[in-house]
Amino acid sequence: MNKYFPQDAELMKSAEIAVKEVLKVKTGEKILIIANPQADSFEIASAIYKAALEAGGKPSLIIQEAKTQFDFADDAVVSAIKSAPDIIISISHNKLGKDKEAIASPYKIGDKDYDNTFRYLVEGIKKSRSFWSPGITADIFKRTVAIDYNRLRAECAALKDILNKTHSVIIKTSEGTDFTIPIKGRKIFCDDGDFSFAGAGGNLPAGEVFISPLVGESSGTIVFNGSIAVGSGTIVIDSPIKVTVVDGYITSIDGQSEAEALRETIAKGMENSLLMEKDGALAPGKGEIYKKNAGNIGELGIGLNPNAKITGNMLEDEKAYRTCHIAIGSNYDGDAPSLIHLDGLVKEPDITAIMEDGKSVLILKKGELNL
């Protein structure tokens, strides 16, 4: 075996599953893999490169320095994405990085803006397919990629069917979460590990159903008690964070050091929005929009990966069974752009779907699927 390829049999097994079962790589397909020089990122990306070669694909591997929530991707990386390969894979130590040109001048499809070439190719014109793994480690990759995808896809499909008929979702916990999220008419996304066709994409590890709430309509109290993403990374929560939301936007954040880290990250997202407009990186008037949406409720997700657990790595945490996550910042429908997207976990929730005819369906009971 080539000495530059990983020698870890478990890692190679998961890489082969990713290539053959998740992406279903075909002979001759062009595959762009983006990674960082950090050990886990580079090792996983190398394993995927090897598996893609063996499957008959034509992979290219590009390395850039690690990026944060607020950094731009390297110009060479953006240019490589613009070449519109069949498959784009991001194996990042933290984040892929933002697209400077697309933020300044978004792609438009109808009334929808795409401020990232990656999303434009996958979600917009459906030219490419993809998976992205921000913060992935070799341990997570080995544990959570080798799962029963038939079961995962069946559970995702069942949840999607219910949510497609739902007017609003109510989340309650014994620790004080009592939160209502209107979702009527919003797209249901399934990260079910089937990225085999153009336009498909999601995380690996896979395992969630998620949706963007109607902008400006969520309300109530969220008590985050699992883990939460902040500017410095993901932190496991010791002292719960209580967040109050009115008309879709956060009005107060209470708690201890975890709450302070969340407040600081949101404040930085707001401040950087105005600075980017001043520097010309955001179009005139966009700074205030991005600033406002730093306090937006941008996502509700339900974890469905049986091998995932709360480890302080949000890529894995948000897929864990018996949890849901609610994100602060940008959404997936493109009508609430922001520089940040901060997922926060709520453990063992009761989740009730209020149907359009007024009937209610309990879909999670103490975090357990109730389908």
C-alpha angles and dihedrals in degrees: 000000000000107000091226092063121082117270094203109113094200091051092050091048091055091045090053091049090050092051100039105030103027103033099018090211115212128211113278097013115146112236125190115200117190119194144153130242093250111116101248095043093048094043094051092044090050091051091051090047090054093045091049091051091050090050091056098257127135104234128186121194121206124184126206132169115273116276134208134213089279103040129100122236115249115272090241091055093051090048091052090051090049089060084075101226119194091249131026119193124185115196100176132175087220118339137350092232133244125283107245097194095045093049090052092044112016124206111249130214109175107309094338124100126207114200093185128059090214093060092040092057095044105033101019112045093006093226097136138031126217156165127213129197113190111191095004119168129196090247093053092044092052096044102041108033096060098071139125101277094183090061092044093051092048092052092045091050092050093051092045091052091055095043092050087064095043127109097189141350126227119203121194135171137177089247094063110275109146107160135156122204120187110211106163111146095007122129118257113222121204119199090194100146096255105124095147100118136058111275094027119120146143146127128315113236085054126200121116145094113214141175139185112240120232105275114256097008110087117102144173138049129322121193108195108205107156114054136313138203117239135165094279094048134271120333127195107233118240097166112038119245116228114206124186118205128193123181092350098308133094115255100175142010119200132184140072132291093329091055091049091052089052093049091049093050093050090047090052090050089054095045094047091051091062093042091052091052090049090051092048095249089116123045117252110284094017094096093070091046093051090044093053093047092055083083096042124118099238108171148017115199134178119208119231109164108115094203096049123100138172106277104147092266109109094204088067100026096062091054095054119121117247093032140094127195132212119199129214117212130016123027136211098246092067097235096105108048117186139159090239139054111183117184118204125190128228113194126221098354129180105228120192125189114213106208125217090255090055097256119132129224121193103219099171124030113191085338096306118122109254100191 
